[in-house]
Amino acid sequence: MLLDVPFDEKDQAKAAGAKWDPKRGSWFVPEGIDPSAFTRWLPRELEVAGGNGTMRAQSFALITGQVACWKCGKDTPATTVLLRGYQEVFDGEGEEHAGDAVINPIVGLDAATRELFAAKAPWMRPGHSKTRDEVYLAAHCEHCAALQGAWFLAEPGSAFFPLSEEEAARLTVEWVHEPIEVLGDANWSSWTDWIANP
């Protein structure tokens, strides 16, 4: 069983019996040890409860770009969602938005979309960000497993903020014609105009 242990709690997890897996870049509970002692470090499912801030759309795009890992320097993928027109829930009421929103970071997803991410973007998995002090669906380096912070993926010239049509053309875009419920930070920018409709 894999664990999501913040760096400053690694000594506590180790004292409780957790082991470090360098290939996965994660702590885990070895077989034969009672997992109840590790409840606080179990990865969250990033479920959407339908409360305030939940965004809903009838379709969406998976956007994948490359980022240079801060730890090992190798290129690794990062994926997020683009909503082209969506409804945002506040106090039980839906507010319609006609524009685009790139969701980064993603802190909650409906079950079907979580399964889609697991199948199509396995490098995206729940991770604890020390900077945000929050668990979100984070890119993890395919080479060294280091978490790639959401902020660095959205700064100008990065994976989720191309500065030219040429940079946008390097993104992989896969439209998914299924409904989505997502909770996270909505980012708006004119670069999404370069993403063709499905």
Secondary structure, 3 states (H helix, E strand, C coil): CEECCCHHHHHHHHHCCCEEECCCCEEECCCCCCHHHHHHHCCCCCECCCCCCCEEECCEEEEEEEEECCCCCCEEEEEEEEEEEEEEEECCEEEEEEEEEEEEEEEEECHHHHHHHHHHCCCEEEEEECCCCEEEEEEECCCCCCEECHHHHCCCCCCCCCCCHHHHHCCEEEEECCCEEEEEEEECCHHHHHCCCC
